[in-house]
Amino acid sequence: MNKIILTLAAVMTMSFAACAQNKGGKNMQTENKPLVVYFSATGTTAKAAQTIADVTGGTLYEIVPQQAYTADDLDWNDKQSRSSMETNNPQARPVLKGTKLDVATYNVIFIGYPIWWDQAPRIINTFIESHDLKGKMLVPFATSGGSGISNSVKELRKAYPDLEWQDGKLLNRVSRNTVQNWVNDVVK
């Protein structure tokens, strides 16, 4: 009788341990694994996004416009360029290329973009409005030739007050170490 009880106790202990390990594995793969989404017109923001994905082990996803931006589209000196016109129109929503991304399994989403006229490009609005981001920690990051990130984050918070925005960080030519330290501070 004692052998049966001991055997049952051992089996139950192993079952509980296996369940705990399985649950822990699930958390590491989904709940704690961040999503790194980004829009990059020239490749600069893509490099920053790749570094974040490398540091976090996160899933990398590029926000791609249905109609790619040409050099003429990005000419900030031309008030009639596509990027200038979109920036000046708060209702502009460039169409996304590809299928909708399933964000349900991610709790932390890094959202990256170049700064255009002190704000996020309108394609970021398209992405946000195309996905259910409620209850997610949203961590903006950006690259810029001369602007900071704070106004773009302020505008995103104003446009989407129900979302959980972090302060974000400008990632111009920063080291992997700097990104690692920032990520450690944000995702505790």
Residue pairs with C-beta under 8 A, 6 or more apart in sequence:
30 105
30 106
31 105
31 107
32 107
32 108
33 56
33 57
33 58
33 59
33 105
33 106
34 52
34 56
34 58
34 59
34 106
34 107
34 108
34 109
34 110
34 139
34 187
35 58
35 59
35 61
35 101
35 103
35 106
35 108
35 109
35 110
36 49
36 52
36 53
36 56
36 58
36 59
36 60
36 61
36 109
36 110
36 112
37 49
37 61
37 62
37 63
37 101
37 109
37 110
37 111
37 112
37 127
38 45
38 46
38 48
38 49
38 60
38 61
38 62
38 63
38 110
38 111
38 112
38 113
38 141
39 45
39 62
39 63
39 64
39 65
39 112
39 113
39 114
39 121
39 123
39 124
39 127
40 46
40 49
40 62
40 112
40 113
40 114
41 69
41 74
41 83
41 114
41 121
42 74
42 114
44 114
44 143
45 112
45 113
45 114
45 142
45 143
46 62
48 112
48 141
48 143
48 171
48 174
48 179
49 60
49 62
49 110
49 112
49 141
50 60
51 171
51 174
51 176
51 179
52 58
52 110
52 112
52 141
52 171
52 179
52 183
53 59
53 60
54 176
55 176
55 179
55 180
55 183
56 110
56 183
56 187
58 108
58 110
59 106
61 101
63 96
63 123
63 124
63 126
63 127
64 96
64 97
64 98
65 94
65 95
65 96
65 97
65 123
66 94
66 95
66 96
66 97
67 94
67 95
69 82
69 83
70 82
72 78
72 81
72 82
73 81
73 82
73 83
74 81
74 82
74 83
75 81
75 83
75 84
76 83
76 84
76 116
76 117
78 84
79 88
83 116
83 121
84 117
85 92
86 92
86 94
86 121
86 122
87 116
87 117
87 119
87 121
87 122
89 122
92 122
93 122
93 123
93 125
93 126
93 129
94 121
94 122
94 123
94 126
95 126
96 123
96 126
96 127
96 130
100 130
100 131
101 131
103 109
103 131
103 132
103 133
103 136
104 132
106 136
107 135
107 136
107 137
108 136
108 137
108 139
108 187
109 133
109 136
109 137
109 138
109 139
110 139
110 140
110 141
111 124
111 127
111 128
111 138
111 139
111 140
111 141
112 140
112 141
112 142
112 143
112 171
113 120
113 121
113 123
113 124
113 140
113 142
113 152
114 121
114 142
114 143
114 144
115 142
115 143
115 144
115 145
115 147
115 148
115 149
115 152
115 170
117 147
118 147
118 151
118 152
119 151
119 152
119 155
120 140
120 142
120 152
120 155
120 156
124 156
125 159
128 156
128 159
128 160
128 163
133 160
133 163
134 162
134 163
135 164
136 163
136 164
137 164
137 166
137 187
138 163
138 164
138 165
138 166
139 166
139 168
139 186
139 187
140 149
140 152
140 153
140 156
140 165
140 166
140 168
140 169
141 149
141 168
141 169
141 170
141 171
142 149
142 152
142 168
142 169
142 170
142 171
143 170
143 171
143 172
144 170
144 172
148 170
149 168
149 169
149 170
150 167
152 168
153 165
153 167
153 168
156 165
157 163
157 165
166 186
169 182
171 179
